[in-house]
Amino acid sequence: MLTMRGMCCTDNAVYSIIDTTTLVKPDVSFDATDSQDLSFYSVEKQNHYPRNSSAYTLPLANHLNLPLLI
């Protein structure tokens, strides 16, 4: 399991990202350290990885793509 830390330090709830609307525990998870709406997070498969690869990126609100290796 790969865990990603959030941006600030208000709470430490752990969410799993299933799609852009559903947050449940635990497969791909990160610590949501603020209480904002997390529906803008989505896990997208990138075309430049091999077809049998399970590498995903998590597009953040600041347009940084962080690779998730699942």
PDB file with SEQRES, HELIX, SHEET and CRYST1 records, atoms N, CA, C and O in Angstrom:
SEQRES   1 A   70  MET LEU THR MET ARG GLY MET CYS CYS THR ASP ASN ALA          
SEQRES   2 A   70  VAL TYR SER ILE ILE ASP THR THR THR LEU VAL LYS PRO          
SEQRES   3 A   70  ASP VAL SER PHE ASP ALA THR ASP SER GLN ASP LEU SER          
SEQRES   4 A   70  PHE TYR SER VAL GLU LYS GLN ASN HIS TYR PRO ARG ASN          
SEQRES   5 A   70  SER SER ALA TYR THR LEU PRO LEU ALA ASN HIS LEU ASN          
SEQRES   6 A   70  LEU PRO LEU LEU ILE                                          
SHEET    1 AA1 4 THR A   3  ARG A   5  0                                        
SHEET    2 AA1 4 SER A  29  ALA A  32  1                                        
SHEET    3 AA1 4 ALA A  13  ILE A  17 -1                                        
SHEET    4 AA1 4 LEU A  23  VAL A  24 -1                                        
SHEET    1 AA2 2 ALA A  55  PRO A  59  0                                        
SHEET    2 AA2 2 ASN A  65  LEU A  69 -1                                        
CRYST1    1.000    1.000    1.000  90.00  90.00  90.00 P 1           1          
ATOM      1  N   MET A   1       0.843  -1.187   0.000  1.00  0.00           N  
ATOM      2  CA  MET A   1       0.000   0.000   0.000  1.00  0.00           C  
ATOM      3  C   MET A   1       0.888   1.249   0.000  1.00  0.00           C  
ATOM      4  O   MET A   1       1.829   1.363   0.785  1.00  0.00           O  
ATOM      5  N   LEU A   2       0.568   2.164  -0.885  1.00  0.00           N  
ATOM      6  CA  LEU A   2       1.316   3.424  -0.952  1.00  0.00           C  
ATOM      7  C   LEU A   2       0.488   4.511  -0.291  1.00  0.00           C  
ATOM      8  O   LEU A   2      -0.683   4.700  -0.621  1.00  0.00           O  
ATOM      9  N   THR A   3       1.090   5.215   0.631  1.00  0.00           N  
ATOM     10  CA  THR A   3       0.384   6.267   1.369  1.00  0.00           C  
ATOM     11  C   THR A   3       0.983   7.615   1.020  1.00  0.00           C  
ATOM     12  O   THR A   3       2.201   7.791   1.050  1.00  0.00           O  
ATOM     13  N   MET A   4       0.128   8.559   0.690  1.00  0.00           N  
ATOM     14  CA  MET A   4       0.581   9.909   0.353  1.00  0.00           C  
ATOM     15  C   MET A   4       0.124  10.875   1.430  1.00  0.00           C  
ATOM     16  O   MET A   4      -0.999  10.780   1.924  1.00  0.00           O  
ATOM     17  N   ARG A   5       0.983  11.792   1.786  1.00  0.00           N  
ATOM     18  CA  ARG A   5       0.649  12.787   2.800  1.00  0.00           C  
ATOM     19  C   ARG A   5      -0.002  14.004   2.146  1.00  0.00           C  
ATOM     20  O   ARG A   5       0.309  14.350   1.006  1.00  0.00           O  
ATOM     21  N   GLY A   6      -0.895  14.639   2.868  1.00  0.00           N  
ATOM     22  CA  GLY A   6      -1.568  15.820   2.350  1.00  0.00           C  
ATOM     23  C   GLY A   6      -0.784  17.100   2.549  1.00  0.00           C  
ATOM     24  O   GLY A   6       0.422  17.056   2.792  1.00  0.00           O  
ATOM     25  N   MET A   7      -1.454  18.243   2.448  1.00  0.00           N  
ATOM     26  CA  MET A   7      -0.770  19.519   2.349  1.00  0.00           C  
ATOM     27  C   MET A   7      -0.585  20.248   3.689  1.00  0.00           C  
ATOM     28  O   MET A   7       0.463  20.858   3.900  1.00  0.00           O  
ATOM     29  N   CYS A   8      -1.553  20.204   4.587  1.00  0.00           N  
ATOM     30  CA  CYS A   8      -1.390  20.922   5.852  1.00  0.00           C  
ATOM     31  C   CYS A   8      -1.711  19.999   7.019  1.00  0.00           C  
ATOM     32  O   CYS A   8      -1.849  18.792   6.816  1.00  0.00           O  
ATOM     33  N   CYS A   9      -1.829  20.505   8.193  1.00  0.00           N  
ATOM     34  CA  CYS A   9      -1.812  19.646   9.383  1.00  0.00           C  
ATOM     35  C   CYS A   9      -3.072  19.753  10.227  1.00  0.00           C  
ATOM     36  O   CYS A   9      -2.957  19.929  11.439  1.00  0.00           O  
ATOM     37  N   THR A  10      -4.264  19.658   9.658  1.00  0.00           N  
ATOM     38  CA  THR A  10      -5.462  19.824  10.472  1.00  0.00           C  
ATOM     39  C   THR A  10      -6.061  18.497  10.923  1.00  0.00           C  
ATOM     40  O   THR A  10      -6.565  18.417  12.044  1.00  0.00           O  
ATOM     41  N   ASP A  11      -6.026  17.454  10.100  1.00  0.00           N  
ATOM     42  CA  ASP A  11      -6.462  16.137  10.565  1.00  0.00           C  
ATOM     43  C   ASP A  11      -5.720  15.063   9.784  1.00  0.00           C  
ATOM     44  O   ASP A  11      -5.054  15.365   8.793  1.00  0.00           O  
ATOM     45  N   ASN A  12      -5.826  13.824  10.217  1.00  0.00           N  
ATOM     46  CA  ASN A  12      -5.030  12.745   9.643  1.00  0.00           C  
ATOM     47  C   ASN A  12      -5.891  11.597   9.127  1.00  0.00           C  
ATOM     48  O   ASN A  12      -5.493  10.435   9.205  1.00  0.00           O  
ATOM     49  N   ALA A  13      -7.066  11.920   8.602  1.00  0.00           N  
ATOM     50  CA  ALA A  13      -7.951  10.872   8.095  1.00  0.00           C  
ATOM     51  C   ALA A  13      -7.332  10.213   6.868  1.00  0.00           C  
ATOM     52  O   ALA A  13      -6.703  10.875   6.043  1.00  0.00           O  
ATOM     53  N   VAL A  14      -7.519   8.907   6.762  1.00  0.00           N  
ATOM     54  CA  VAL A  14      -6.959   8.160   5.626  1.00  0.00           C  
ATOM     55  C   VAL A  14      -8.101   7.784   4.696  1.00  0.00           C  
ATOM     56  O   VAL A  14      -9.084   7.175   5.118  1.00  0.00           O  
ATOM     57  N   TYR A  15      -7.963   8.152   3.426  1.00  0.00           N  
ATOM     58  CA  TYR A  15      -8.981   7.857   2.432  1.00  0.00           C  
ATOM     59  C   TYR A  15      -8.374   7.012   1.321  1.00  0.00           C  
ATOM     60  O   TYR A  15      -7.168   7.059   1.077  1.00  0.00           O  
ATOM     61  N   SER A  16      -9.212   6.251   0.660  1.00  0.00           N  
ATOM     62  CA  SER A  16      -8.800   5.563  -0.546  1.00  0.00           C  
ATOM     63  C   SER A  16      -9.485   6.214  -1.730  1.00  0.00           C  
ATOM     64  O   SER A  16     -10.648   6.611  -1.652  1.00  0.00           O  
ATOM     65  N   ILE A  17      -8.751   6.318  -2.826  1.00  0.00           N  
ATOM     66  CA  ILE A  17      -9.298   6.979  -4.003  1.00  0.00           C  
ATOM     67  C   ILE A  17      -9.794   5.907  -4.961  1.00  0.00           C  
ATOM     68  O   ILE A  17      -8.996   5.202  -5.577  1.00  0.00           O  
ATOM     69  N   ILE A  18     -11.097   5.785  -5.085  1.00  0.00           N  
ATOM     70  CA  ILE A  18     -11.686   4.797  -5.977  1.00  0.00           C  
ATOM     71  C   ILE A  18     -12.098   5.473  -7.283  1.00  0.00           C  
ATOM     72  O   ILE A  18     -11.720   5.011  -8.360  1.00  0.00           O  
ATOM     73  N   ASP A  19     -12.855   6.541  -7.205  1.00  0.00           N  
ATOM     74  CA  ASP A  19     -13.132   7.375  -8.371  1.00  0.00           C  
ATOM     75  C   ASP A  19     -13.229   8.818  -7.893  1.00  0.00           C  
ATOM     76  O   ASP A  19     -12.834   9.122  -6.767  1.00  0.00           O  
ATOM     77  N   THR A  20     -13.750   9.713  -8.734  1.00  0.00           N  
ATOM     78  CA  THR A  20     -13.744  11.123  -8.353  1.00  0.00           C  
ATOM     79  C   THR A  20     -14.834  11.460  -7.339  1.00  0.00           C  
ATOM     80  O   THR A  20     -14.873  12.581  -6.833  1.00  0.00           O  
ATOM     81  N   THR A  21     -15.722  10.509  -7.032  1.00  0.00           N  
ATOM     82  CA  THR A  21     -16.806  10.816  -6.104  1.00  0.00           C  
ATOM     83  C   THR A  21     -16.821   9.919  -4.872  1.00  0.00           C  
ATOM     84  O   THR A  21     -17.437  10.284  -3.871  1.00  0.00           O  
ATOM     85  N   THR A  22     -16.163   8.754  -4.905  1.00  0.00           N  
ATOM     86  CA  THR A  22     -16.254   7.797  -3.812  1.00  0.00           C  
ATOM     87  C   THR A  22     -14.939   7.699  -3.068  1.00  0.00           C  
ATOM     88  O   THR A  22     -13.899   7.442  -3.675  1.00  0.00           O  
ATOM     89  N   LEU A  23     -14.972   7.898  -1.768  1.00  0.00           N  
ATOM     90  CA  LEU A  23     -13.782   7.763  -0.931  1.00  0.00           C  
ATOM     91  C   LEU A  23     -14.052   6.691   0.122  1.00  0.00           C  
ATOM     92  O   LEU A  23     -14.865   6.890   1.024  1.00  0.00           O  
ATOM     93  N   VAL A  24     -13.368   5.555   0.002  1.00  0.00           N  
ATOM     94  CA  VAL A  24     -13.527   4.470   0.971  1.00  0.00           C  
ATOM     95  C   VAL A  24     -12.165   3.928   1.352  1.00  0.00           C  
ATOM     96  O   VAL A  24     -11.178   4.263   0.698  1.00  0.00           O  
ATOM     97  N   LYS A  25     -12.073   3.106   2.379  1.00  0.00           N  
ATOM     98  CA  LYS A  25     -10.811   2.519   2.825  1.00  0.00           C  
ATOM     99  C   LYS A  25     -10.645   1.110   2.268  1.00  0.00           C  
ATOM    100  O   LYS A  25     -11.623   0.495   1.843  1.00  0.00           O  
ATOM    101  N   PRO A  26      -9.432   0.596   2.265  1.00  0.00           N  
ATOM    102  CA  PRO A  26      -8.111   1.141   1.959  1.00  0.00           C  
ATOM    103  C   PRO A  26      -7.519   0.480   0.719  1.00  0.00           C  
ATOM    104  O   PRO A  26      -7.303  -0.721   0.880  1.00  0.00           O  
ATOM    105  N   ASP A  27      -7.232   0.928  -0.375  1.00  0.00           N  
ATOM    106  CA  ASP A  27      -6.385   0.265  -1.362  1.00  0.00           C  
ATOM    107  C   ASP A  27      -5.298   1.235  -1.766  1.00  0.00           C  
ATOM    108  O   ASP A  27      -4.138   1.074  -1.388  1.00  0.00           O  
ATOM    109  N   VAL A  28      -5.677   2.256  -2.543  1.00  0.00           N  
ATOM    110  CA  VAL A  28      -4.763   3.374  -2.781  1.00  0.00           C  
ATOM    111  C   VAL A  28      -5.210   4.444  -1.800  1.00  0.00           C  
ATOM    112  O   VAL A  28      -6.344   4.915  -1.884  1.00  0.00           O  
ATOM    113  N   SER A  29      -4.356   4.835  -0.880  1.00  0.00           N  
ATOM    114  CA  SER A  29      -4.810   5.747   0.157  1.00  0.00           C  
ATOM    115  C   SER A  29      -3.803   6.861   0.390  1.00  0.00           C  
ATOM    116  O   SER A  29      -2.623   6.726   0.066  1.00  0.00           O  
ATOM    117  N   PHE A  30      -4.273   7.940   0.945  1.00  0.00           N  
ATOM    118  CA  PHE A  30      -3.392   9.019   1.367  1.00  0.00           C  
ATOM    119  C   PHE A  30      -3.998   9.665   2.603  1.00  0.00           C  
ATOM    120  O   PHE A  30      -5.193   9.529   2.867  1.00  0.00           O  
ATOM    121  N   ASP A  31      -3.174  10.358   3.346  1.00  0.00           N  
ATOM    122  CA  ASP A  31      -3.654  11.041   4.539  1.00  0.00           C  
ATOM    123  C   ASP A  31      -4.230  12.392   4.143  1.00  0.00           C  
ATOM    124  O   ASP A  31      -3.497  13.284   3.716  1.00  0.00           O  
ATOM    125  N   ALA A  32      -5.536  12.541   4.285  1.00  0.00           N  
ATOM    126  CA  ALA A  32      -6.176  13.820   3.965  1.00  0.00           C  
ATOM    127  C   ALA A  32      -5.979  14.736   5.160  1.00  0.00           C  
ATOM    128  O   ALA A  32      -6.661  14.599   6.175  1.00  0.00           O  
ATOM    129  N   THR A  33      -5.048  15.667   5.036  1.00  0.00           N  
ATOM    130  CA  THR A  33      -4.716  16.487   6.193  1.00  0.00           C  
ATOM    131  C   THR A  33      -5.443  17.819   6.185  1.00  0.00           C  
ATOM    132  O   THR A  33      -5.117  18.713   6.966  1.00  0.00           O  
ATOM    133  N   ASP A  34      -6.416  17.954   5.317  1.00  0.00           N  
ATOM    134  CA  ASP A  34      -7.339  19.071   5.457  1.00  0.00           C  
ATOM    135  C   ASP A  34      -8.738  18.552   5.167  1.00  0.00           C  
ATOM    136  O   ASP A  34      -8.892  17.486   4.571  1.00  0.00           O  
ATOM    137  N   SER A  35      -9.756  19.293   5.581  1.00  0.00           N  
ATOM    138  CA  SER A  35     -11.123  18.780   5.535  1.00  0.00           C  
ATOM    139  C   SER A  35     -11.874  19.264   4.297  1.00  0.00           C  
ATOM    140  O   SER A  35     -13.105  19.290   4.291  1.00  0.00           O  
ATOM    141  N   GLN A  36     -11.144  19.646   3.251  1.00  0.00           N  
ATOM    142  CA  GLN A  36     -11.812  20.123   2.042  1.00  0.00           C  
ATOM    143  C   GLN A  36     -12.407  18.957   1.256  1.00  0.00           C  
ATOM    144  O   GLN A  36     -12.125  17.793   1.537  1.00  0.00           O  
ATOM    145  N   ASP A  37     -13.228  19.288   0.273  1.00  0.00           N  
ATOM    146  CA  ASP A  37     -13.824  18.280  -0.587  1.00  0.00           C  
ATOM    147  C   ASP A  37     -12.732  17.638  -1.430  1.00  0.00           C  
ATOM    148  O   ASP A  37     -11.947  18.336  -2.071  1.00  0.00           O  
ATOM    149  N   LEU A  38     -12.682  16.308  -1.430  1.00  0.00           N  
ATOM    150  CA  LEU A  38     -11.615  15.600  -2.133  1.00  0.00           C  
ATOM    151  C   LEU A  38     -12.079  15.054  -3.478  1.00  0.00           C  
ATOM    152  O   LEU A  38     -11.403  14.209  -4.065  1.00  0.00           O  
ATOM    153  N   SER A  39     -13.223  15.525  -3.973  1.00  0.00           N  
ATOM    154  CA  SER A  39     -13.758  14.942  -5.202  1.00  0.00           C  
ATOM    155  C   SER A  39     -12.960  15.330  -6.440  1.00  0.00           C  
ATOM    156  O   SER A  39     -13.164  14.741  -7.501  1.00  0.00           O  
ATOM    157  N   PHE A  40     -12.046  16.316  -6.335  1.00  0.00           N  
ATOM    158  CA  PHE A  40     -11.261  16.682  -7.500  1.00  0.00           C  
ATOM    159  C   PHE A  40     -10.055  15.762  -7.667  1.00  0.00           C  
ATOM    160  O   PHE A  40      -9.334  15.869  -8.659  1.00  0.00           O  
ATOM    161  N   TYR A  41      -9.822  14.853  -6.706  1.00  0.00           N  
ATOM    162  CA  TYR A  41      -8.748  13.876  -6.846  1.00  0.00           C  
ATOM    163  C   TYR A  41      -9.243  12.715  -7.696  1.00  0.00           C  
ATOM    164  O   TYR A  41     -10.357  12.229  -7.499  1.00  0.00           O  
ATOM    165  N   SER A  42      -8.435  12.279  -8.624  1.00  0.00           N  
ATOM    166  CA  SER A  42      -8.797  11.103  -9.401  1.00  0.00           C  
ATOM    167  C   SER A  42      -7.539  10.337  -9.777  1.00  0.00           C  
ATOM    168  O   SER A  42      -6.467  10.919  -9.942  1.00  0.00           O  
ATOM    169  N   VAL A  43      -7.684   9.035  -9.909  1.00  0.00           N  
ATOM    170  CA  VAL A  43      -6.559   8.193 -10.299  1.00  0.00           C  
ATOM    171  C   VAL A  43      -6.696   7.917 -11.793  1.00  0.00           C  
ATOM    172  O   VAL A  43      -7.690   7.343 -12.236  1.00  0.00           O  
ATOM    173  N   GLU A  44      -5.692   8.328 -12.564  1.00  0.00           N  
ATOM    174  CA  GLU A  44      -5.756   8.188 -14.015  1.00  0.00           C  
ATOM    175  C   GLU A  44      -4.578   7.368 -14.507  1.00  0.00           C  
ATOM    176  O   GLU A  44      -3.434   7.622 -14.130  1.00  0.00           O  
ATOM    177  N   LYS A  45      -4.862   6.377 -15.355  1.00  0.00           N  
ATOM    178  CA  LYS A  45      -3.802   5.573 -15.953  1.00  0.00           C  
ATOM    179  C   LYS A  45      -3.122   6.416 -17.023  1.00  0.00           C  
ATOM    180  O   LYS A  45      -3.790   7.073 -17.822  1.00  0.00           O  
ATOM    181  N   GLN A  46      -1.810   6.395 -17.036  1.00  0.00           N  
ATOM    182  CA  GLN A  46      -1.055   7.191 -17.998  1.00  0.00           C  
ATOM    183  C   GLN A  46      -0.658   6.340 -19.203  1.00  0.00           C  
ATOM    184  O   GLN A  46      -0.284   5.178 -19.053  1.00  0.00           O  
ATOM    185  N   ASN A  47      -0.741   6.923 -20.394  1.00  0.00           N  
ATOM    186  CA  ASN A  47      -0.491   6.184 -21.625  1.00  0.00           C  
ATOM    187  C   ASN A  47       0.970   5.808 -21.827  1.00  0.00           C  
ATOM    188  O   ASN A  47       1.258   4.856 -22.551  1.00  0.00           O  
ATOM    189  N   HIS A  48       1.902   6.527 -21.208  1.00  0.00           N  
ATOM    190  CA  HIS A  48       3.304   6.269 -21.458  1.00  0.00           C  
ATOM    191  C   HIS A  48       3.851   5.101 -20.640  1.00  0.00           C  
ATOM    192  O   HIS A  48       5.024   4.756 -20.781  1.00  0.00           O  
ATOM    193  N   TYR A  49       3.023   4.482 -19.783  1.00  0.00           N  
ATOM    194  CA  TYR A  49       3.446   3.287 -19.075  1.00  0.00           C  
ATOM    195  C   TYR A  49       3.090   2.051 -19.903  1.00  0.00           C  
ATOM    196  O   TYR A  49       2.160   2.104 -20.708  1.00  0.00           O  
ATOM    197  N   PRO A  50       3.802   0.951 -19.723  1.00  0.00           N  
ATOM    198  CA  PRO A  50       3.445  -0.294 -20.431  1.00  0.00           C  
ATOM    199  C   PRO A  50       2.038  -0.754 -20.063  1.00  0.00           C  
ATOM    200  O   PRO A  50       1.522  -0.415 -18.998  1.00  0.00           O  
ATOM    201  N   ARG A  51       1.427  -1.524 -20.948  1.00  0.00           N  
ATOM    202  CA  ARG A  51       0.052  -1.954 -20.705  1.00  0.00           C  
ATOM    203  C   ARG A  51      -0.091  -2.810 -19.468  1.00  0.00           C  
ATOM    204  O   ARG A  51      -1.125  -2.759 -18.803  1.00  0.00           O  
ATOM    205  N   ASN A  52       0.917  -3.594 -19.142  1.00  0.00           N  
ATOM    206  CA  ASN A  52       0.824  -4.456 -17.968  1.00  0.00           C  
ATOM    207  C   ASN A  52       1.288  -3.754 -16.698  1.00  0.00           C  
ATOM    208  O   ASN A  52       1.364  -4.383 -15.642  1.00  0.00           O  
ATOM    209  N   SER A  53       1.599  -2.472 -16.781  1.00  0.00           N  
ATOM    210  CA  SER A  53       2.059  -1.733 -15.606  1.00  0.00           C  
ATOM    211  C   SER A  53       0.864  -1.248 -14.799  1.00  0.00           C  
ATOM    212  O   SER A  53      -0.194  -0.941 -15.349  1.00  0.00           O  
ATOM    213  N   SER A  54       1.049  -1.184 -13.490  1.00  0.00           N  
ATOM    214  CA  SER A  54      -0.011  -0.648 -12.639  1.00  0.00           C  
ATOM    215  C   SER A  54       0.399   0.717 -12.092  1.00  0.00           C  
ATOM    216  O   SER A  54       0.054   1.068 -10.964  1.00  0.00           O  
ATOM    217  N   ALA A  55       1.129   1.476 -12.889  1.00  0.00           N  
ATOM    218  CA  ALA A  55       1.562   2.802 -12.453  1.00  0.00           C  
ATOM    219  C   ALA A  55       0.487   3.825 -12.800  1.00  0.00           C  
ATOM    220  O   ALA A  55       0.064   3.940 -13.951  1.00  0.00           O  
ATOM    221  N   TYR A  56       0.059   4.556 -11.795  1.00  0.00           N  
ATOM    222  CA  TYR A  56      -0.967   5.576 -11.961  1.00  0.00           C  
ATOM    223  C   TYR A  56      -0.420   6.902 -11.454  1.00  0.00           C  
ATOM    224  O   TYR A  56       0.524   6.929 -10.664  1.00  0.00           O  
ATOM    225  N   THR A  57      -1.007   7.988 -11.902  1.00  0.00           N  
ATOM    226  CA  THR A  57      -0.662   9.285 -11.318  1.00  0.00           C  
ATOM    227  C   THR A  57      -1.897   9.878 -10.657  1.00  0.00           C  
ATOM    228  O   THR A  57      -3.028   9.595 -11.053  1.00  0.00           O  
ATOM    229  N   LEU A  58      -1.666  10.692  -9.661  1.00  0.00           N  
ATOM    230  CA  LEU A  58      -2.738  11.365  -8.952  1.00  0.00           C  
ATOM    231  C   LEU A  58      -2.654  12.852  -9.256  1.00  0.00           C  
ATOM    232  O   LEU A  58      -1.833  13.551  -8.662  1.00  0.00           O  
ATOM    233  N   PRO A  59      -3.499  13.364 -10.184  1.00  0.00           N  
ATOM    234  CA  PRO A  59      -3.455  14.791 -10.490  1.00  0.00           C  
ATOM    235  C   PRO A  59      -3.955  15.611  -9.296  1.00  0.00           C  
ATOM    236  O   PRO A  59      -5.077  15.413  -8.829  1.00  0.00           O  
ATOM    237  N   LEU A  60      -3.140  16.507  -8.818  1.00  0.00           N  
ATOM    238  CA  LEU A  60      -3.514  17.340  -7.685  1.00  0.00           C  
ATOM    239  C   LEU A  60      -4.058  18.678  -8.167  1.00  0.00           C  
ATOM    240  O   LEU A  60      -3.987  19.000  -9.352  1.00  0.00           O  
ATOM    241  N   ALA A  61      -4.597  19.446  -7.238  1.00  0.00           N  
ATOM    242  CA  ALA A  61      -5.176  20.741  -7.599  1.00  0.00           C  
ATOM    243  C   ALA A  61      -4.121  21.706  -8.123  1.00  0.00           C  
ATOM    244  O   ALA A  61      -4.436  22.618  -8.888  1.00  0.00           O  
ATOM    245  N   ASN A  62      -2.865  21.509  -7.713  1.00  0.00           N  
ATOM    246  CA  ASN A  62      -1.802  22.390  -8.185  1.00  0.00           C  
ATOM    247  C   ASN A  62      -1.136  21.856  -9.454  1.00  0.00           C  
ATOM    248  O   ASN A  62      -0.055  22.312  -9.826  1.00  0.00           O  
ATOM    249  N   HIS A  63      -1.779  20.891 -10.119  1.00  0.00           N  
ATOM    250  CA  HIS A  63      -1.350  20.354 -11.414  1.00  0.00           C  
ATOM    251  C   HIS A  63      -0.018  19.614 -11.348  1.00  0.00           C  
ATOM    252  O   HIS A  63       0.703  19.540 -12.344  1.00  0.00           O  
ATOM    253  N   LEU A  64       0.309  19.072 -10.189  1.00  0.00           N  
ATOM    254  CA  LEU A  64       1.477  18.206 -10.099  1.00  0.00           C  
ATOM    255  C   LEU A  64       1.009  16.763 -10.240  1.00  0.00           C  
ATOM    256  O   LEU A  64       0.034  16.363  -9.603  1.00  0.00           O  
ATOM    257  N   ASN A  65       1.688  15.986 -11.059  1.00  0.00           N  
ATOM    258  CA  ASN A  65       1.350  14.580 -11.202  1.00  0.00           C  
ATOM    259  C   ASN A  65       2.328  13.748 -10.390  1.00  0.00           C  
ATOM    260  O   ASN A  65       3.520  13.697 -10.695  1.00  0.00           O  
ATOM    261  N   LEU A  66       1.811  13.095  -9.347  1.00  0.00           N  
ATOM    262  CA  LEU A  66       2.642  12.257  -8.501  1.00  0.00           C  
ATOM    263  C   LEU A  66       2.423  10.798  -8.902  1.00  0.00           C  
ATOM    264  O   LEU A  66       1.282  10.336  -8.899  1.00  0.00           O  
ATOM    265  N   PRO A  67       3.472  10.067  -9.243  1.00  0.00           N  
ATOM    266  CA  PRO A  67       3.286   8.671  -9.657  1.00  0.00           C  
ATOM    267  C   PRO A  67       2.912   7.778  -8.482  1.00  0.00           C  
ATOM    268  O   PRO A  67       3.514   7.859  -7.411  1.00  0.00           O  
ATOM    269  N   LEU A  68       1.919   6.932  -8.691  1.00  0.00           N  
ATOM    270  CA  LEU A  68       1.526   5.938  -7.702  1.00  0.00           C  
ATOM    271  C   LEU A  68       1.862   4.575  -8.279  1.00  0.00           C  
ATOM    272  O   LEU A  68       1.349   4.209  -9.337  1.00  0.00           O  
ATOM    273  N   LEU A  69       2.704   3.828  -7.611  1.00  0.00           N  
ATOM    274  CA  LEU A  69       3.034   2.477  -8.057  1.00  0.00           C  
ATOM    275  C   LEU A  69       2.292   1.490  -7.177  1.00  0.00           C  
ATOM    276  O   LEU A  69       2.623   1.313  -6.005  1.00  0.00           O  
ATOM    277  N   ILE A  70       1.295   0.854  -7.748  1.00  0.00           N  
ATOM    278  CA  ILE A  70       0.403  -0.010  -6.968  1.00  0.00           C  
ATOM    279  C   ILE A  70       0.756  -1.461  -7.248  1.00  0.00           C  
ATOM    280  O   ILE A  70       0.130  -2.366  -6.696  1.00  0.00           O  
TER     281      ILE A  70                                                      
END                                                                             
